[in-house]
């Protein structure tokens, strides 16, 4: 059960104030909070389901340490690209 809490906290903090939340605010101002909420929940649910399924398959075929290192390297690369304005 604590693993679910860890995932919740990580996703909550990652999504707080990002482009997705800003887009939801914009949609809510046009379509109302209920429709924006349902659309946002549906979209986030689907994209996170895809990520979870891919992660499970990677975990089945690759060592967890390798997956963690690869994810870390990708985050560093994306961060550098964002800093230099290429992403």
PDB file as gemmi writes it, atoms N, CA and C in Angstrom:
CRYST1    1.000    1.000    1.000  90.00  90.00  90.00 P 1                      
ATOM      1  N   UNK A   1       0.818  -1.205   0.000  1.00  0.00           N  
ATOM      2  CA  UNK A   1       0.000   0.000   0.000  1.00  0.00           C  
ATOM      3  C   UNK A   1       0.861   1.268   0.000  1.00  0.00           C  
ATOM      4  N   UNK A   2       2.004   1.218   0.702  1.00  0.00           N  
ATOM      5  CA  UNK A   2       2.846   2.416   0.732  1.00  0.00           C  
ATOM      6  C   UNK A   2       3.408   2.738  -0.646  1.00  0.00           C  
ATOM      7  N   UNK A   3       3.582   1.715  -1.490  1.00  0.00           N  
ATOM      8  CA  UNK A   3       4.073   1.964  -2.851  1.00  0.00           C  
ATOM      9  C   UNK A   3       3.092   2.828  -3.626  1.00  0.00           C  
ATOM     10  N   UNK A   4       1.805   2.582  -3.435  1.00  0.00           N  
ATOM     11  CA  UNK A   4       0.782   3.389  -4.115  1.00  0.00           C  
ATOM     12  C   UNK A   4       0.872   4.835  -3.652  1.00  0.00           C  
ATOM     13  N   UNK A   5       1.085   5.031  -2.362  1.00  0.00           N  
ATOM     14  CA  UNK A   5       1.235   6.384  -1.822  1.00  0.00           C  
ATOM     15  C   UNK A   5       2.465   7.060  -2.415  1.00  0.00           C  
ATOM     16  N   UNK A   6       3.573   6.330  -2.535  1.00  0.00           N  
ATOM     17  CA  UNK A   6       4.791   6.893  -3.126  1.00  0.00           C  
ATOM     18  C   UNK A   6       4.544   7.337  -4.571  1.00  0.00           C  
ATOM     19  N   UNK A   7       3.871   6.498  -5.340  1.00  0.00           N  
ATOM     20  CA  UNK A   7       3.570   6.842  -6.736  1.00  0.00           C  
ATOM     21  C   UNK A   7       2.643   8.050  -6.780  1.00  0.00           C  
ATOM     22  N   UNK A   8       1.617   8.057  -5.921  1.00  0.00           N  
ATOM     23  CA  UNK A   8       0.690   9.200  -5.879  1.00  0.00           C  
ATOM     24  C   UNK A   8       1.439  10.499  -5.609  1.00  0.00           C  
ATOM     25  N   UNK A   9       2.291  10.494  -4.598  1.00  0.00           N  
ATOM     26  CA  UNK A   9       3.019  11.712  -4.231  1.00  0.00           C  
ATOM     27  C   UNK A   9       3.938  12.160  -5.366  1.00  0.00           C  
ATOM     28  N   UNK A  10       4.641  11.220  -5.977  1.00  0.00           N  
ATOM     29  CA  UNK A  10       5.556  11.568  -7.077  1.00  0.00           C  
ATOM     30  C   UNK A  10       4.796  12.169  -8.256  1.00  0.00           C  
ATOM     31  N   UNK A  11       3.694  11.534  -8.652  1.00  0.00           N  
ATOM     32  CA  UNK A  11       2.915  12.045  -9.784  1.00  0.00           C  
ATOM     33  C   UNK A  11       2.267  13.377  -9.431  1.00  0.00           C  
ATOM     34  N   UNK A  12       1.713  13.473  -8.222  1.00  0.00           N  
ATOM     35  CA  UNK A  12       1.081  14.724  -7.787  1.00  0.00           C  
ATOM     36  C   UNK A  12       2.059  15.885  -7.860  1.00  0.00           C  
ATOM     37  N   UNK A  13       3.247  15.703  -7.308  1.00  0.00           N  
ATOM     38  CA  UNK A  13       4.242  16.771  -7.307  1.00  0.00           C  
ATOM     39  C   UNK A  13       4.758  17.070  -8.711  1.00  0.00           C  
ATOM     40  N   UNK A  14       4.898  16.032  -9.532  1.00  0.00           N  
ATOM     41  CA  UNK A  14       5.387  16.242 -10.904  1.00  0.00           C  
ATOM     42  C   UNK A  14       4.381  17.018 -11.743  1.00  0.00           C  
ATOM     43  N   UNK A  15       3.107  16.794 -11.509  1.00  0.00           N  
ATOM     44  CA  UNK A  15       2.065  17.434 -12.315  1.00  0.00           C  
ATOM     45  C   UNK A  15       1.666  18.806 -11.789  1.00  0.00           C  
ATOM     46  N   UNK A  16       2.000  19.101 -10.545  1.00  0.00           N  
ATOM     47  CA  UNK A  16       1.588  20.351  -9.920  1.00  0.00           C  
ATOM     48  C   UNK A  16       2.236  21.540 -10.629  1.00  0.00           C  
ATOM     49  N   UNK A  17       1.433  22.370 -11.252  1.00  0.00           N  
ATOM     50  CA  UNK A  17       1.929  23.577 -11.896  1.00  0.00           C  
ATOM     51  C   UNK A  17       2.577  23.360 -13.248  1.00  0.00           C  
ATOM     52  N   UNK A  18       2.442  22.170 -13.829  1.00  0.00           N  
ATOM     53  CA  UNK A  18       3.057  21.945 -15.137  1.00  0.00           C  
ATOM     54  C   UNK A  18       2.091  22.353 -16.252  1.00  0.00           C  
ATOM     55  N   UNK A  19       2.498  22.114 -17.485  1.00  0.00           N  
ATOM     56  CA  UNK A  19       1.682  22.509 -18.638  1.00  0.00           C  
ATOM     57  C   UNK A  19       0.320  21.834 -18.646  1.00  0.00           C  
ATOM     58  N   UNK A  20       0.254  20.598 -18.162  1.00  0.00           N  
ATOM     59  CA  UNK A  20      -1.017  19.887 -18.122  1.00  0.00           C  
ATOM     60  C   UNK A  20      -2.008  20.611 -17.219  1.00  0.00           C  
ATOM     61  N   UNK A  21      -1.549  21.041 -16.075  1.00  0.00           N  
ATOM     62  CA  UNK A  21      -2.439  21.748 -15.159  1.00  0.00           C  
ATOM     63  C   UNK A  21      -2.858  23.094 -15.747  1.00  0.00           C  
ATOM     64  N   UNK A  22      -1.942  23.790 -16.384  1.00  0.00           N  
ATOM     65  CA  UNK A  22      -2.283  25.063 -17.017  1.00  0.00           C  
ATOM     66  C   UNK A  22      -3.290  24.867 -18.150  1.00  0.00           C  
ATOM     67  N   UNK A  23      -3.124  23.795 -18.913  1.00  0.00           N  
ATOM     68  CA  UNK A  23      -4.092  23.498 -19.977  1.00  0.00           C  
ATOM     69  C   UNK A  23      -5.457  23.183 -19.382  1.00  0.00           C  
ATOM     70  N   UNK A  24      -5.475  22.454 -18.274  1.00  0.00           N  
ATOM     71  CA  UNK A  24      -6.746  22.133 -17.614  1.00  0.00           C  
ATOM     72  C   UNK A  24      -7.436  23.407 -17.138  1.00  0.00           C  
ATOM     73  N   UNK A  25      -6.669  24.341 -16.615  1.00  0.00           N  
ATOM     74  CA  UNK A  25      -7.235  25.627 -16.194  1.00  0.00           C  
ATOM     75  C   UNK A  25      -7.872  26.336 -17.384  1.00  0.00           C  
ATOM     76  N   UNK A  26      -7.164  26.349 -18.514  1.00  0.00           N  
ATOM     77  CA  UNK A  26      -7.692  27.003 -19.708  1.00  0.00           C  
ATOM     78  C   UNK A  26      -8.969  26.322 -20.198  1.00  0.00           C  
ATOM     79  N   UNK A  27      -8.956  24.981 -20.234  1.00  0.00           N  
ATOM     80  CA  UNK A  27     -10.155  24.260 -20.661  1.00  0.00           C  
ATOM     81  C   UNK A  27     -11.320  24.502 -19.704  1.00  0.00           C  
ATOM     82  N   UNK A  28     -11.036  24.545 -18.413  1.00  0.00           N  
ATOM     83  CA  UNK A  28     -12.096  24.776 -17.420  1.00  0.00           C  
ATOM     84  C   UNK A  28     -12.723  26.152 -17.599  1.00  0.00           C  
ATOM     85  N   UNK A  29     -11.921  27.126 -17.973  1.00  0.00           N  
ATOM     86  CA  UNK A  29     -12.474  28.469 -18.175  1.00  0.00           C  
ATOM     87  C   UNK A  29     -13.407  28.522 -19.379  1.00  0.00           C  
ATOM     88  N   UNK A  30     -13.188  27.611 -20.326  1.00  0.00           N  
ATOM     89  CA  UNK A  30     -14.024  27.600 -21.533  1.00  0.00           C  
ATOM     90  C   UNK A  30     -15.190  26.612 -21.428  1.00  0.00           C  
ATOM     91  N   UNK A  31     -14.932  25.408 -20.883  1.00  0.00           N  
ATOM     92  CA  UNK A  31     -15.935  24.343 -20.896  1.00  0.00           C  
ATOM     93  C   UNK A  31     -16.536  24.028 -19.531  1.00  0.00           C  
ATOM     94  N   UNK A  32     -16.016  24.624 -18.479  1.00  0.00           N  
ATOM     95  CA  UNK A  32     -16.495  24.338 -17.134  1.00  0.00           C  
ATOM     96  C   UNK A  32     -15.594  23.322 -16.446  1.00  0.00           C  
ATOM     97  N   UNK A  33     -15.577  23.400 -15.117  1.00  0.00           N  
ATOM     98  CA  UNK A  33     -14.631  22.586 -14.361  1.00  0.00           C  
ATOM     99  C   UNK A  33     -14.903  21.104 -14.487  1.00  0.00           C  
ATOM    100  N   UNK A  34     -16.163  20.691 -14.565  1.00  0.00           N  
ATOM    101  CA  UNK A  34     -16.499  19.267 -14.577  1.00  0.00           C  
ATOM    102  C   UNK A  34     -15.998  18.588 -15.854  1.00  0.00           C  
ATOM    103  N   UNK A  35     -16.242  19.206 -17.005  1.00  0.00           N  
ATOM    104  CA  UNK A  35     -15.783  18.638 -18.282  1.00  0.00           C  
ATOM    105  C   UNK A  35     -14.256  18.650 -18.368  1.00  0.00           C  
ATOM    106  N   UNK A  36     -13.643  19.728 -17.900  1.00  0.00           N  
ATOM    107  CA  UNK A  36     -12.177  19.802 -17.910  1.00  0.00           C  
ATOM    108  C   UNK A  36     -11.584  18.745 -16.986  1.00  0.00           C  
ATOM    109  N   UNK A  37     -12.190  18.555 -15.830  1.00  0.00           N  
ATOM    110  CA  UNK A  37     -11.714  17.554 -14.876  1.00  0.00           C  
ATOM    111  C   UNK A  37     -11.815  16.152 -15.465  1.00  0.00           C  
ATOM    112  N   UNK A  38     -12.965  15.824 -16.041  1.00  0.00           N  
ATOM    113  CA  UNK A  38     -13.130  14.488 -16.625  1.00  0.00           C  
ATOM    114  C   UNK A  38     -12.175  14.252 -17.791  1.00  0.00           C  
ATOM    115  N   UNK A  39     -12.000  15.257 -18.627  1.00  0.00           N  
ATOM    116  CA  UNK A  39     -11.058  15.127 -19.744  1.00  0.00           C  
ATOM    117  C   UNK A  39      -9.626  14.967 -19.266  1.00  0.00           C  
ATOM    118  N   UNK A  40      -9.245  15.767 -18.260  1.00  0.00           N  
ATOM    119  CA  UNK A  40      -7.887  15.692 -17.732  1.00  0.00           C  
ATOM    120  C   UNK A  40      -7.630  14.345 -17.067  1.00  0.00           C  
ATOM    121  N   UNK A  41      -8.587  13.873 -16.279  1.00  0.00           N  
ATOM    122  CA  UNK A  41      -8.434  12.582 -15.608  1.00  0.00           C  
ATOM    123  C   UNK A  41      -8.330  11.459 -16.635  1.00  0.00           C  
ATOM    124  N   UNK A  42      -9.164  11.517 -17.661  1.00  0.00           N  
ATOM    125  CA  UNK A  42      -9.135  10.475 -18.696  1.00  0.00           C  
ATOM    126  C   UNK A  42      -7.796  10.456 -19.423  1.00  0.00           C  
ATOM    127  N   UNK A  43      -7.327  11.641 -19.811  1.00  0.00           N  
ATOM    128  CA  UNK A  43      -6.061  11.724 -20.521  1.00  0.00           C  
ATOM    129  C   UNK A  43      -4.886  11.270 -19.669  1.00  0.00           C  
ATOM    130  N   UNK A  44      -4.824  11.737 -18.432  1.00  0.00           N  
ATOM    131  CA  UNK A  44      -3.726  11.340 -17.543  1.00  0.00           C  
ATOM    132  C   UNK A  44      -3.785   9.855 -17.216  1.00  0.00           C  
ATOM    133  N   UNK A  45      -5.001   9.334 -17.057  1.00  0.00           N  
ATOM    134  CA  UNK A  45      -5.139   7.912 -16.762  1.00  0.00           C  
ATOM    135  C   UNK A  45      -4.592   7.075 -17.914  1.00  0.00           C  
ATOM    136  N   UNK A  46      -4.970   7.427 -19.133  1.00  0.00           N  
ATOM    137  CA  UNK A  46      -4.532   6.655 -20.292  1.00  0.00           C  
ATOM    138  C   UNK A  46      -3.016   6.729 -20.478  1.00  0.00           C  
ATOM    139  N   UNK A  47      -2.456   7.920 -20.385  1.00  0.00           N  
ATOM    140  CA  UNK A  47      -1.016   8.055 -20.610  1.00  0.00           C  
ATOM    141  C   UNK A  47      -0.224   7.359 -19.503  1.00  0.00           C  
ATOM    142  N   UNK A  48      -0.717   7.401 -18.275  1.00  0.00           N  
ATOM    143  CA  UNK A  48      -0.033   6.707 -17.185  1.00  0.00           C  
ATOM    144  C   UNK A  48      -0.215   5.200 -17.268  1.00  0.00           C  
ATOM    145  N   UNK A  49      -1.331   4.744 -17.798  1.00  0.00           N  
ATOM    146  CA  UNK A  49      -1.519   3.307 -18.023  1.00  0.00           C  
ATOM    147  C   UNK A  49      -0.491   2.807 -19.035  1.00  0.00           C  
ATOM    148  N   UNK A  50      -0.307   3.559 -20.103  1.00  0.00           N  
ATOM    149  CA  UNK A  50       0.691   3.186 -21.106  1.00  0.00           C  
ATOM    150  C   UNK A  50       2.080   3.112 -20.464  1.00  0.00           C  
ATOM    151  N   UNK A  51       2.421   4.132 -19.659  1.00  0.00           N  
ATOM    152  CA  UNK A  51       3.717   4.134 -18.979  1.00  0.00           C  
ATOM    153  C   UNK A  51       3.879   2.963 -18.028  1.00  0.00           C  
ATOM    154  N   UNK A  52       2.818   2.643 -17.291  1.00  0.00           N  
ATOM    155  CA  UNK A  52       2.887   1.527 -16.345  1.00  0.00           C  
ATOM    156  C   UNK A  52       3.060   0.199 -17.073  1.00  0.00           C  
ATOM    157  N   UNK A  53       2.364   0.016 -18.169  1.00  0.00           N  
ATOM    158  CA  UNK A  53       2.490  -1.231 -18.935  1.00  0.00           C  
ATOM    159  C   UNK A  53       3.887  -1.375 -19.533  1.00  0.00           C  
ATOM    160  N   UNK A  54       4.410  -0.282 -20.081  1.00  0.00           N  
ATOM    161  CA  UNK A  54       5.769  -0.318 -20.628  1.00  0.00           C  
ATOM    162  C   UNK A  54       6.777  -0.586 -19.513  1.00  0.00           C  
ATOM    163  N   UNK A  55       6.585   0.089 -18.364  1.00  0.00           N  
ATOM    164  CA  UNK A  55       7.487  -0.112 -17.237  1.00  0.00           C  
ATOM    165  C   UNK A  55       7.478  -1.544 -16.733  1.00  0.00           C  
ATOM    166  N   UNK A  56       6.294  -2.147 -16.692  1.00  0.00           N  
ATOM    167  CA  UNK A  56       6.206  -3.538 -16.250  1.00  0.00           C  
ATOM    168  C   UNK A  56       6.948  -4.465 -17.215  1.00  0.00           C  
ATOM    169  N   UNK A  57       6.775  -4.236 -18.519  1.00  0.00           N  
ATOM    170  CA  UNK A  57       7.474  -5.066 -19.509  1.00  0.00           C  
ATOM    171  C   UNK A  57       8.980  -4.876 -19.428  1.00  0.00           C  
ATOM    172  N   UNK A  58       9.419  -3.624 -19.248  1.00  0.00           N  
ATOM    173  CA  UNK A  58      10.854  -3.382 -19.100  1.00  0.00           C  
ATOM    174  C   UNK A  58      11.398  -4.065 -17.854  1.00  0.00           C  
ATOM    175  N   UNK A  59      10.614  -3.995 -16.775  1.00  0.00           N  
ATOM    176  CA  UNK A  59      11.029  -4.638 -15.529  1.00  0.00           C  
ATOM    177  C   UNK A  59      11.109  -6.143 -15.645  1.00  0.00           C  
ATOM    178  N   UNK A  60      10.289  -6.714 -16.524  1.00  0.00           N  
ATOM    179  CA  UNK A  60      10.321  -8.162 -16.734  1.00  0.00           C  
ATOM    180  C   UNK A  60      11.525  -8.601 -17.555  1.00  0.00           C  
ATOM    181  N   UNK A  61      12.024  -7.712 -18.422  1.00  0.00           N  
ATOM    182  CA  UNK A  61      13.087  -8.112 -19.339  1.00  0.00           C  
ATOM    183  C   UNK A  61      14.458  -7.526 -18.998  1.00  0.00           C  
ATOM    184  N   UNK A  62      14.492  -6.396 -18.288  1.00  0.00           N  
ATOM    185  CA  UNK A  62      15.755  -5.739 -17.971  1.00  0.00           C  
ATOM    186  C   UNK A  62      15.937  -5.637 -16.458  1.00  0.00           C  
ATOM    187  N   UNK A  63      17.161  -5.596 -16.001  1.00  0.00           N  
ATOM    188  CA  UNK A  63      17.392  -5.391 -14.570  1.00  0.00           C  
ATOM    189  C   UNK A  63      16.877  -4.014 -14.128  1.00  0.00           C  
ATOM    190  N   UNK A  64      16.289  -3.947 -12.957  1.00  0.00           N  
ATOM    191  CA  UNK A  64      15.719  -2.696 -12.454  1.00  0.00           C  
ATOM    192  C   UNK A  64      16.756  -1.591 -12.388  1.00  0.00           C  
ATOM    193  N   UNK A  65      17.968  -1.937 -11.992  1.00  0.00           N  
ATOM    194  CA  UNK A  65      19.032  -0.936 -11.899  1.00  0.00           C  
ATOM    195  C   UNK A  65      19.296  -0.293 -13.259  1.00  0.00           C  
ATOM    196  N   UNK A  66      19.284  -1.094 -14.321  1.00  0.00           N  
ATOM    197  CA  UNK A  66      19.503  -0.558 -15.666  1.00  0.00           C  
ATOM    198  C   UNK A  66      18.368   0.380 -16.075  1.00  0.00           C  
ATOM    199  N   UNK A  67      17.138   0.006 -15.766  1.00  0.00           N  
ATOM    200  CA  UNK A  67      15.983   0.860 -16.085  1.00  0.00           C  
ATOM    201  C   UNK A  67      16.100   2.188 -15.347  1.00  0.00           C  
ATOM    202  N   UNK A  68      16.481   2.161 -14.070  1.00  0.00           N  
ATOM    203  CA  UNK A  68      16.635   3.387 -13.290  1.00  0.00           C  
ATOM    204  C   UNK A  68      17.734   4.275 -13.862  1.00  0.00           C  
ATOM    205  N   UNK A  69      18.859   3.674 -14.231  1.00  0.00           N  
ATOM    206  CA  UNK A  69      19.958   4.457 -14.806  1.00  0.00           C  
ATOM    207  C   UNK A  69      19.565   5.065 -16.149  1.00  0.00           C  
ATOM    208  N   UNK A  70      18.887   4.285 -16.981  1.00  0.00           N  
ATOM    209  CA  UNK A  70      18.450   4.798 -18.284  1.00  0.00           C  
ATOM    210  C   UNK A  70      17.461   5.950 -18.106  1.00  0.00           C  
ATOM    211  N   UNK A  71      16.541   5.814 -17.159  1.00  0.00           N  
ATOM    212  CA  UNK A  71      15.582   6.890 -16.902  1.00  0.00           C  
ATOM    213  C   UNK A  71      16.307   8.140 -16.414  1.00  0.00           C  
ATOM    214  N   UNK A  72      17.274   7.961 -15.543  1.00  0.00           N  
ATOM    215  CA  UNK A  72      18.052   9.094 -15.051  1.00  0.00           C  
ATOM    216  C   UNK A  72      18.794   9.804 -16.166  1.00  0.00           C  
ATOM    217  N   UNK A  73      19.399   9.033 -17.054  1.00  0.00           N  
ATOM    218  CA  UNK A  73      20.119   9.615 -18.195  1.00  0.00           C  
ATOM    219  C   UNK A  73      19.159  10.381 -19.103  1.00  0.00           C  
ATOM    220  N   UNK A  74      17.982   9.811 -19.351  1.00  0.00           N  
ATOM    221  CA  UNK A  74      16.994  10.509 -20.179  1.00  0.00           C  
ATOM    222  C   UNK A  74      16.547  11.818 -19.537  1.00  0.00           C  
ATOM    223  N   UNK A  75      16.328  11.823 -18.224  1.00  0.00           N  
ATOM    224  CA  UNK A  75      15.957  13.056 -17.536  1.00  0.00           C  
ATOM    225  C   UNK A  75      17.060  14.101 -17.671  1.00  0.00           C  
ATOM    226  N   UNK A  76      18.304  13.685 -17.544  1.00  0.00           N  
ATOM    227  CA  UNK A  76      19.421  14.618 -17.678  1.00  0.00           C  
ATOM    228  C   UNK A  76      19.470  15.179 -19.103  1.00  0.00           C  
ATOM    229  N   UNK A  77      19.319  14.311 -20.090  1.00  0.00           N  
ATOM    230  CA  UNK A  77      19.342  14.764 -21.492  1.00  0.00           C  
ATOM    231  C   UNK A  77      18.213  15.753 -21.751  1.00  0.00           C  
ATOM    232  N   UNK A  78      16.986  15.423 -21.309  1.00  0.00           N  
ATOM    233  CA  UNK A  78      15.851  16.337 -21.510  1.00  0.00           C  
ATOM    234  C   UNK A  78      16.084  17.661 -20.786  1.00  0.00           C  
ATOM    235  N   UNK A  79      16.657  17.605 -19.586  1.00  0.00           N  
ATOM    236  CA  UNK A  79      16.954  18.829 -18.846  1.00  0.00           C  
ATOM    237  C   UNK A  79      17.947  19.710 -19.574  1.00  0.00           C  
ATOM    238  N   UNK A  80      18.995  19.101 -20.107  1.00  0.00           N  
ATOM    239  CA  UNK A  80      19.995  19.865 -20.867  1.00  0.00           C  
ATOM    240  C   UNK A  80      19.364  20.467 -22.111  1.00  0.00           C  
ATOM    241  N   UNK A  81      18.562  19.670 -22.827  1.00  0.00           N  
ATOM    242  CA  UNK A  81      17.898  20.189 -24.030  1.00  0.00           C  
ATOM    243  C   UNK A  81      16.962  21.345 -23.694  1.00  0.00           C  
ATOM    244  N   UNK A  82      16.282  21.262 -22.575  1.00  0.00           N  
ATOM    245  CA  UNK A  82      15.401  22.356 -22.170  1.00  0.00           C  
ATOM    246  C   UNK A  82      16.209  23.606 -21.819  1.00  0.00           C  
ATOM    247  N   UNK A  83      17.355  23.404 -21.151  1.00  0.00           N  
ATOM    248  CA  UNK A  83      18.185  24.549 -20.772  1.00  0.00           C  
ATOM    249  C   UNK A  83      18.746  25.272 -21.988  1.00  0.00           C  
ATOM    250  N   UNK A  84      19.113  24.527 -23.023  1.00  0.00           N  
ATOM    251  CA  UNK A  84      19.687  25.175 -24.211  1.00  0.00           C  
ATOM    252  C   UNK A  84      18.619  25.550 -25.241  1.00  0.00           C  
ATOM    253  N   UNK A  85      17.361  25.312 -24.902  1.00  0.00           N  
ATOM    254  CA  UNK A  85      16.260  25.763 -25.749  1.00  0.00           C  
ATOM    255  C   UNK A  85      15.974  24.883 -26.946  1.00  0.00           C  
ATOM    256  N   UNK A  86      16.378  23.633 -26.899  1.00  0.00           N  
ATOM    257  CA  UNK A  86      16.145  22.731 -28.019  1.00  0.00           C  
ATOM    258  C   UNK A  86      14.936  21.830 -27.806  1.00  0.00           C  
ATOM    259  N   UNK A  87      14.256  21.981 -26.707  1.00  0.00           N  
ATOM    260  CA  UNK A  87      13.086  21.129 -26.431  1.00  0.00           C  
ATOM    261  C   UNK A  87      11.943  21.977 -25.961  1.00  0.00           C  
TER     262      UNK A  87                                                      
END                                                                             
